[in-house]
Amino acid sequence: MTSTAYNDGFHDPVFKAGYLPGLQDDEVRWKPMQLGTPNDALTVEFPELSNAQLKTLASRIRQASRAHLKSCSVSDIVQTIDTAIARLLNANDPYRQALERLLPRATGFDAAMVRLGLNSYLQTFRSLQLQRFVTEDFANPKILDEFQVRPKGGWGKAIGPDLLVHVWAGNVPALPMWSFVSGLLVKAGAIGKISSAEPIFASLFARLLVEVEPRWTDCFAVVWWQGGDDAVERCVFAEADVVLAYGGNAALRSMQDRMPATTRFLPHGHKLSFGMVSNAALSVMRGQAAARAAALDVARWDQQGCYSPHVFYVQRGGQMQPLEFAQHLASELAALTSKFARRTLTLEETASVASWREHHEFESLRQDAHRVLGDPSQAFTVVYADAPQTLMPGPLNRCVLVVALDLLQDVMPLIEPQRAYLQTVGLAAAPEELLALGDALGQAGVTRICALGAMTSPEAGWHHDGRFSLLDLVRMIDIDQSAELAAENLTSYEL
Amino acid sequence: MANGSTTSEDIARELLTFIARPASSEEAFNDLALSIFARQFALNLPFQRFCQLRGRTPRLVKSWRDIPTVPIDAFKEFTLSCVPAEECERVFMTSGTTRGDVKGKHHHPNLAVYDASMLSHFREHFMQGTARLPMGILFPNETLMPNSSLAHYLGLARQHFGTADSAYYLDENGLRIDALCEALQKAEQSNQPLALLGASYSFVHLMDELQARGLSFDLPKGSRTLDTGGFKGQSRDIPMEDFYAQLSAIFGIERRLCINMYGMTELSTQFYDAGNHSIPSVKRGPHWLRSRLLDPLTGQEVARGERGILAHTDLANFNSVTTILTEDVGIATEDGFVLLGRAQGTQAKGCSLAVEDFLKAARG
């Protein structure tokens, strides 16, 4: 395969991933990889830094973040991010154009889905939302800027890490922004490791930020290493105050093993999400709308997100029966394939979808009420199960199971085995059901309940996996009342 | 055309004649495939319902290519047999490595066709003109593993093509390494070529052991190996190239005679390559077996030169189902296919999921 390193107007040149302050391109070893589909491959060069280069980078960032980030007020930081986001929401901005061009090629996601998905995502990072984000964790955001009076007496200040290391995932484009922005809001210097599946967003976002605020030039870096590289991970984690990582449990465990005991580790492991539809939402009018919203949750990012639903539990007894809901869901998914095409699947992904379908075909041979809806040539599958089914992950890529239940409370034992993995529930229920179900789901391990159709768009300031996005990053410094009182005895003047 | 009234014996007799021919035309293959399909559709209820689900009944199927491909998992889920299971002479079972304890079962009313298929193809590709060879078998015998198709296969090899001093070197106590070393030394001195046959992972264990003892051999010209099954989960996972390089170096066997057999419990016929001097080698089946590379979802054949999932139509599967969809990835070649390994679920990305984690959780 040949790749040309010039822009002929049709093909992008090789994309050099990362953002490496203080390092020239020719000082770095670059590893080329082909992303996207074979017909429209994108060559991305990933920086392979030596341990010495990583150490130098870490110390440079630590110093710069002390000098140029810790000295900014939270309001200034919010304004800078807002300016950058405004540029990314502007269709004429070159960074925006680069994202629209490169993200679909690198990830294979439909271009329209990327464009609309980016907009709805970026919206949650504008000034108003960011302020809400900060206030969610800090009732008085000034505590990030200077010592504030504490109700208990004395004074307190929240201090972000000098060096926060992010290990990002690549399942959904632009995902790194949550933790990248969280780090900035608490004034943390950062080294972010991009995933080889989506190296584009974080690299461009870092470059844009320093264009908007040149004083941040040395405050963060975007790097890459082969995930699981023992020597590199030991080296980088030893430099970090806090490590925030996304990945599988095995990878997270091995990262933890490579970390000093004193490093704070914030792991986000694999998650499993699902939907629930009460018969309150299953009138003839409402049922159709619920199916449409559910279809969007399934189609967006081809179910690759931790918040994407694998199963919908649907209550019997409404005007629309669960099987009809499944049929509506199938026709909505069929309609969406022309609006947002599904990614071209690899042979392995196709095999995994096929084997899931086969499993359910076998089941349908045993039970008449079990149905596989959607032709294999269509880019989705809906399976209808009349018997209760334990929550299990599907093969992704728009394959979803609809399970009929008499009562939504019957869901609880079915999700119990996955307790440690539960995240989002897309819920369509009446107001009087909301809090009772919320309680039961919370006890079962769920950390977020949202409307159908909103599963893939968490709000600013959400508690990702039930944790605090900003509070978890900082440490508090207390000046006890005793110190204040003692100081009062040490005045230079006499009382 | 065969239907429900054709007996197993009739169909077996027809197949034995078919196998004994030197080759077959597309038309003859197609006729026999459709006739076996019609019989399986009539007599095998789970298969009939599967065909109906896929909209492929004998009335609509005009070519062997249209016979529904049955995923190998179906051998775990259903009894795929034209005769009642209890009337079958032998049931071969899968080792059950991929899905916990559930084993796929392949029912054989009699082994005449299986044996004829094995012997004919083995003679051509492994014996290559030699009538008998002393054989060292690195696998338990049929008494120890009555449900293993590989144990039966190796038993046939020994019985029909092995000399009297052929022996098994693996039993319930493990590899009989001392006895095997003795046999290897004897062969080395005798100028009589030796054949070593067994599971690929047994060869890995053997080579590890010989290396630990600092032993290697220079077996007489014409000595050969037959390995099968890959290494996953049973021993060190080593690259093909290293495996055959080691095999050749440790036993002094030319790589042209290090032959790999590709077989499955769900088939009644095997594939062979013509040695592993270049890798990956091309696997070939006989005229009663045809293979295609498919898109596993649509069932369409992939374009020539593209990766696909292997589907096999094995006429010797006269009692179960002729056409199966494997979980193996391959690429078609002029006269066979290259095997590229298993279609593993893609590495789960990021925070979305890893099925294995969940399965573990669900099992508790």
Boltz contact constraints between the chains, C-beta under 6 A:
constraints:
  - contact:
      token1: [A, 169]
      token2: [B, 350]
      max_distance: 6.0
  - contact:
      token1: [A, 169]
      token2: [B, 351]
      max_distance: 6.0
  - contact:
      token1: [A, 170]
      token2: [B, 349]
      max_distance: 6.0
  - contact:
      token1: [A, 170]
      token2: [B, 350]
      max_distance: 6.0
  - contact:
      token1: [A, 171]
      token2: [B, 349]
      max_distance: 6.0
  - contact:
      token1: [A, 171]
      token2: [B, 350]
      max_distance: 6.0
  - contact:
      token1: [A, 171]
      token2: [B, 352]
      max_distance: 6.0
  - contact:
      token1: [A, 197]
      token2: [B, 349]
      max_distance: 6.0
  - contact:
      token1: [A, 246]
      token2: [B, 350]
      max_distance: 6.0
  - contact:
      token1: [A, 246]
      token2: [B, 351]
      max_distance: 6.0
  - contact:
      token1: [A, 248]
      token2: [B, 354]
      max_distance: 6.0
  - contact:
      token1: [A, 249]
      token2: [B, 357]
      max_distance: 6.0
  - contact:
      token1: [A, 268]
      token2: [B, 351]
      max_distance: 6.0
  - contact:
      token1: [A, 270]
      token2: [B, 353]
      max_distance: 6.0
  - contact:
      token1: [A, 270]
      token2: [B, 354]
      max_distance: 6.0
  - contact:
      token1: [A, 270]
      token2: [B, 357]
      max_distance: 6.0
  - contact:
      token1: [A, 271]
      token2: [B, 351]
      max_distance: 6.0
  - contact:
      token1: [A, 304]
      token2: [B, 352]
      max_distance: 6.0
  - contact:
      token1: [A, 306]
      token2: [B, 351]
      max_distance: 6.0
  - contact:
      token1: [A, 306]
      token2: [B, 352]
      max_distance: 6.0
  - contact:
      token1: [A, 347]
      token2: [B, 307]
      max_distance: 6.0
  - contact:
      token1: [A, 348]
      token2: [B, 343]
      max_distance: 6.0
  - contact:
      token1: [A, 348]
      token2: [B, 346]
      max_distance: 6.0
  - contact:
      token1: [A, 349]
      token2: [B, 346]
      max_distance: 6.0
  - contact:
      token1: [A, 350]
      token2: [B, 296]
      max_distance: 6.0
  - contact:
      token1: [A, 350]
      token2: [B, 297]
      max_distance: 6.0
  - contact:
      token1: [A, 351]
      token2: [B, 296]
      max_distance: 6.0
  - contact:
      token1: [A, 351]
      token2: [B, 309]
      max_distance: 6.0
  - contact:
      token1: [A, 351]
      token2: [B, 343]
      max_distance: 6.0
  - contact:
      token1: [A, 352]
      token2: [B, 345]
      max_distance: 6.0
  - contact:
      token1: [A, 353]
      token2: [B, 297]
      max_distance: 6.0
  - contact:
      token1: [A, 354]
      token2: [B, 296]
      max_distance: 6.0
  - contact:
      token1: [A, 354]
      token2: [B, 297]
      max_distance: 6.0
  - contact:
      token1: [A, 358]
      token2: [B, 71]
      max_distance: 6.0
  - contact:
      token1: [A, 361]
      token2: [B, 53]
      max_distance: 6.0
  - contact:
      token1: [A, 362]
      token2: [B, 77]
      max_distance: 6.0
  - contact:
      token1: [A, 365]
      token2: [B, 49]
      max_distance: 6.0
  - contact:
      token1: [A, 376]
      token2: [B, 297]
      max_distance: 6.0
  - contact:
      token1: [A, 376]
      token2: [B, 298]
      max_distance: 6.0
  - contact:
      token1: [A, 377]
      token2: [B, 298]
      max_distance: 6.0
  - contact:
      token1: [A, 393]
      token2: [B, 353]
      max_distance: 6.0
  - contact:
      token1: [A, 393]
      token2: [B, 355]
      max_distance: 6.0
  - contact:
      token1: [A, 393]
      token2: [B, 358]
      max_distance: 6.0
  - contact:
      token1: [A, 417]
      token2: [B, 361]
      max_distance: 6.0
  - contact:
      token1: [A, 417]
      token2: [B, 362]
      max_distance: 6.0
